[in-house]
Amino acid sequence: MKEEIQEKRKKLQALSLLAKALVERGRVETINEGLKFLYKSDGHEDLKTFKQWKESGQTVKKGEKGLMLWAKPLHVLKEQPEPDGAPYFPVMYVFSNKQVEPIKNAA
């Protein structure tokens, strides 16, 4: 499991390098905005968490994989610094308009 998480972090780090180039060119202000820009080029217009989609009456289609963004650093979430002083950015998952469908009412 830990190896799988590390592999996903590496994938997000590589994608973040492309997003960083967009930041450096002034196209976007943050890495996450750059990631969203890259996802948008594949038709992923509206990004929300699983919970946010559910609250809006949508559900994620079976088998869909979340798109990765960087979450707030843990020291911000915990309101305390990490032991080595460097922030640790967890991976968060969002889903797009292409990955959801209306919730079917169970009768």
PyMOL commands that set and color helices and strands:
alter all, ss='L'
color gray80, all
select helices_A, chain A and resi 2-24+31-40+50-55+74-78+97-99
alter helices_A, ss='H'
color red, helices_A
select strands_A, chain A and resi 47-48+58-60+67-70+91-96+100-102
alter strands_A, ss='S'
color yellow, strands_A
deselect
rebuild
show_as cartoon
